[in-house]
Amino acid sequence: MGGLLRMKRNLPRDTERAMSQENVEVVRQAYAAYAEHGVEGVLAFVAEDMVIYSIPEWPDDAEYHGHDGFRKLNRQWLENFDQFGFDLHELRDAGDEVVVLLEMTGRIKGSGVPIRQPLGGIFGDITGGLI
């Protein structure tokens, strides 16, 4: 989930306000599912048509589409890092989006060098409990 995950939706303002806290909880549950069960656990919270935009420094693809794209990105992370994970610091309700502040953590594979990369994410178009 590093980088930005961003989609837009056009809902009436009162619907947006009512759903915003629910959206925060969906994102929180998705990160918990990843921490406990890995990529397969989080897919229950992810729509098949989602797009992940990776961080600019990421050496591989700039975009990952759908469940298969998420699996590919996760595979690339795990090929490069040991003890890979995310430390979720803050979730912010931003109306029709959820802003996430976190750190990607792990150790560079083969070297044992620890990493802590601060990241931010934007989650939008959360519909029916799916990101």
TORGUTI-565593 format. One record per residue (C-alpha): residue number from 1; residue in one letter; x negated, y, z. Coordinates in steps of 0.001 Angstrom, whole numbers, plus 500000, padded with zeros to 6 digits. Layout:
BEGIN
r n = NUM; res = a; c1 = X; c2 = Y; c3 = Z
...
// end
This chain:
BEGIN
r n = 1; res = m; c1 = 500000; c2 = 500000; c3 = 500000
r n = 2; res = g; c1 = 496913; c2 = 502411; c3 = 499743
r n = 3; res = g; c1 = 497346; c2 = 505548; c3 = 497675
r n = 4; res = l; c1 = 500735; c2 = 506815; c3 = 496763
r n = 5; res = l; c1 = 503937; c2 = 504952; c3 = 496190
r n = 6; res = r; c1 = 506331; c2 = 507470; c3 = 494687
r n = 7; res = m; c1 = 509734; c2 = 507391; c3 = 493000
r n = 8; res = k; c1 = 512495; c2 = 509975; c3 = 492886
r n = 9; res = r; c1 = 516238; c2 = 509763; c3 = 493354
r n = 10; res = n; c1 = 519124; c2 = 512183; c3 = 493056
r n = 11; res = l; c1 = 521524; c2 = 511774; c3 = 495973
r n = 12; res = p; c1 = 523870; c2 = 514310; c3 = 497594
r n = 13; res = r; c1 = 522180; c2 = 516185; c3 = 500469
r n = 14; res = d; c1 = 524444; c2 = 514723; c3 = 503192
r n = 15; res = t; c1 = 523680; c2 = 511209; c3 = 501963
r n = 16; res = e; c1 = 519955; c2 = 512009; c3 = 501998
r n = 17; res = r; c1 = 520076; c2 = 513199; c3 = 505626
r n = 18; res = a; c1 = 522034; c2 = 510155; c3 = 506789
r n = 19; res = m; c1 = 519665; c2 = 507775; c3 = 505059
r n = 20; res = s; c1 = 516370; c2 = 509481; c3 = 505917
r n = 21; res = q; c1 = 515896; c2 = 507833; c3 = 509325
r n = 22; res = e; c1 = 516923; c2 = 504481; c3 = 507845
r n = 23; res = n; c1 = 514249; c2 = 504983; c3 = 505183
r n = 24; res = v; c1 = 511604; c2 = 505639; c3 = 507841
r n = 25; res = e; c1 = 512570; c2 = 502364; c3 = 509500
r n = 26; res = v; c1 = 512386; c2 = 500451; c3 = 506191
r n = 27; res = v; c1 = 508841; c2 = 501711; c3 = 505620
r n = 28; res = r; c1 = 507866; c2 = 500882; c3 = 509225
r n = 29; res = q; c1 = 509232; c2 = 497343; c3 = 508819
r n = 30; res = a; c1 = 507422; c2 = 496928; c3 = 505495
r n = 31; res = y; c1 = 504047; c2 = 497776; c3 = 507079
r n = 32; res = a; c1 = 504805; c2 = 495410; c3 = 509991
r n = 33; res = a; c1 = 505681; c2 = 492635; c3 = 507521
r n = 34; res = y; c1 = 502394; c2 = 493188; c3 = 505678
r n = 35; res = a; c1 = 500431; c2 = 493077; c3 = 508941
r n = 36; res = e; c1 = 502108; c2 = 489830; c3 = 510001
r n = 37; res = h; c1 = 502613; c2 = 487980; c3 = 506696
r n = 38; res = g; c1 = 500482; c2 = 489703; c3 = 504063
r n = 39; res = v; c1 = 501702; c2 = 490705; c3 = 500630
r n = 40; res = e; c1 = 504356; c2 = 487970; c3 = 500399
r n = 41; res = g; c1 = 505937; c2 = 489218; c3 = 503633
r n = 42; res = v; c1 = 506205; c2 = 492805; c3 = 502455
r n = 43; res = l; c1 = 507812; c2 = 491922; c3 = 499107
r n = 44; res = a; c1 = 511178; c2 = 491507; c3 = 500847
r n = 45; res = f; c1 = 511091; c2 = 495300; c3 = 501316
r n = 46; res = v; c1 = 509888; c2 = 496203; c3 = 497804
r n = 47; res = a; c1 = 512040; c2 = 496669; c3 = 494693
r n = 48; res = e; c1 = 510845; c2 = 494832; c3 = 491598
r n = 49; res = d; c1 = 510607; c2 = 498114; c3 = 489670
r n = 50; res = m; c1 = 508396; c2 = 499938; c3 = 492189
r n = 51; res = v; c1 = 505128; c2 = 501576; c3 = 491185
r n = 52; res = i; c1 = 502010; c2 = 501983; c3 = 493324
r n = 53; res = y; c1 = 499625; c2 = 504768; c3 = 492345
r n = 54; res = s; c1 = 496197; c2 = 503953; c3 = 493735
r n = 55; res = i; c1 = 493785; c2 = 506425; c3 = 495268
r n = 56; res = p; c1 = 491534; c2 = 508257; c3 = 492776
r n = 57; res = e; c1 = 488412; c2 = 506553; c3 = 494155
r n = 58; res = w; c1 = 489811; c2 = 503066; c3 = 493542
r n = 59; res = p; c1 = 487670; c2 = 501435; c3 = 490819
r n = 60; res = d; c1 = 490400; c2 = 499260; c3 = 489308
r n = 61; res = d; c1 = 493845; c2 = 500079; c3 = 487877
r n = 62; res = a; c1 = 495421; c2 = 503471; c3 = 488507
r n = 63; res = e; c1 = 498977; c2 = 502035; c3 = 488627
r n = 64; res = y; c1 = 500492; c2 = 498752; c3 = 489760
r n = 65; res = h; c1 = 504040; c2 = 497786; c3 = 488722
r n = 66; res = g; c1 = 506507; c2 = 495532; c3 = 490521
r n = 67; res = h; c1 = 505858; c2 = 492538; c3 = 492742
r n = 68; res = d; c1 = 503192; c2 = 491147; c3 = 490436
r n = 69; res = g; c1 = 501380; c2 = 494488; c3 = 490442
r n = 70; res = f; c1 = 501518; c2 = 494578; c3 = 494236
r n = 71; res = r; c1 = 500086; c2 = 491057; c3 = 494377
r n = 72; res = k; c1 = 497310; c2 = 492060; c3 = 491954
r n = 73; res = l; c1 = 496357; c2 = 495131; c3 = 494021
r n = 74; res = n; c1 = 496367; c2 = 493059; c3 = 497201
r n = 75; res = r; c1 = 494160; c2 = 490430; c3 = 495543
r n = 76; res = q; c1 = 491722; c2 = 493178; c3 = 494490
r n = 77; res = w; c1 = 491613; c2 = 494544; c3 = 498044
r n = 78; res = l; c1 = 490925; c2 = 491109; c3 = 499474
r n = 79; res = e; c1 = 488201; c2 = 490418; c3 = 496900
r n = 80; res = n; c1 = 486315; c2 = 493482; c3 = 498120
r n = 81; res = f; c1 = 486972; c2 = 493455; c3 = 501863
r n = 82; res = d; c1 = 487016; c2 = 491123; c3 = 504857
r n = 83; res = q; c1 = 489405; c2 = 491753; c3 = 507753
r n = 84; res = f; c1 = 491448; c2 = 494068; c3 = 505548
r n = 85; res = g; c1 = 494452; c2 = 495921; c3 = 506976
r n = 86; res = f; c1 = 496200; c2 = 499193; c3 = 507698
r n = 87; res = d; c1 = 496461; c2 = 501163; c3 = 510932
r n = 88; res = l; c1 = 499730; c2 = 503069; c3 = 510706
r n = 89; res = h; c1 = 499423; c2 = 506395; c3 = 512540
r n = 90; res = e; c1 = 502522; c2 = 508353; c3 = 511623
r n = 91; res = l; c1 = 505731; c2 = 508156; c3 = 509603
r n = 92; res = r; c1 = 507409; c2 = 511427; c3 = 508715
r n = 93; res = d; c1 = 510954; c2 = 511886; c3 = 507508
r n = 94; res = a; c1 = 510668; c2 = 514188; c3 = 504483
r n = 95; res = g; c1 = 514300; c2 = 514236; c3 = 503392
r n = 96; res = d; c1 = 514557; c2 = 511914; c3 = 500417
r n = 97; res = e; c1 = 511002; c2 = 510640; c3 = 500958
r n = 98; res = v; c1 = 508950; c2 = 509118; c3 = 503768
r n = 99; res = v; c1 = 505395; c2 = 510347; c3 = 504289
r n = 100; res = v; c1 = 502944; c2 = 507901; c3 = 505858
r n = 101; res = l; c1 = 499616; c2 = 508736; c3 = 507492
r n = 102; res = l; c1 = 497374; c2 = 505723; c3 = 508018
r n = 103; res = e; c1 = 493895; c2 = 504283; c3 = 507799
r n = 104; res = m; c1 = 492811; c2 = 501403; c3 = 505610
r n = 105; res = t; c1 = 490451; c2 = 499267; c3 = 507677
r n = 106; res = g; c1 = 488207; c2 = 496302; c3 = 507126
r n = 107; res = r; c1 = 484689; c2 = 495217; c3 = 506384
r n = 108; res = i; c1 = 482988; c2 = 495301; c3 = 502992
r n = 109; res = k; c1 = 482733; c2 = 491720; c3 = 501829
r n = 110; res = g; c1 = 479307; c2 = 490172; c3 = 502196
r n = 111; res = s; c1 = 477827; c2 = 493080; c3 = 504133
r n = 112; res = g; c1 = 479880; c2 = 493287; c3 = 507301
r n = 113; res = v; c1 = 479885; c2 = 497084; c3 = 506961
r n = 114; res = p; c1 = 483058; c2 = 498440; c3 = 508577
r n = 115; res = i; c1 = 485304; c2 = 500862; c3 = 506735
r n = 116; res = r; c1 = 487993; c2 = 503255; c3 = 507903
r n = 117; res = q; c1 = 489573; c2 = 505186; c3 = 505030
r n = 118; res = p; c1 = 492236; c2 = 507755; c3 = 505953
r n = 119; res = l; c1 = 495136; c2 = 507573; c3 = 503508
r n = 120; res = g; c1 = 498502; c2 = 509120; c3 = 502953
r n = 121; res = g; c1 = 501467; c2 = 507638; c3 = 501178
r n = 122; res = i; c1 = 504747; c2 = 508960; c3 = 499857
r n = 123; res = f; c1 = 507647; c2 = 506559; c3 = 499600
r n = 124; res = g; c1 = 510702; c2 = 507607; c3 = 497629
r n = 125; res = d; c1 = 513725; c2 = 506042; c3 = 495969
r n = 126; res = i; c1 = 514375; c2 = 503802; c3 = 498966
r n = 127; res = t; c1 = 517719; c2 = 502251; c3 = 498123
r n = 128; res = g; c1 = 519533; c2 = 499365; c3 = 499777
r n = 129; res = g; c1 = 516655; c2 = 498774; c3 = 502171
r n = 130; res = l; c1 = 514115; c2 = 498461; c3 = 499337
r n = 131; res = i; c1 = 511153; c2 = 500693; c3 = 498618
// end
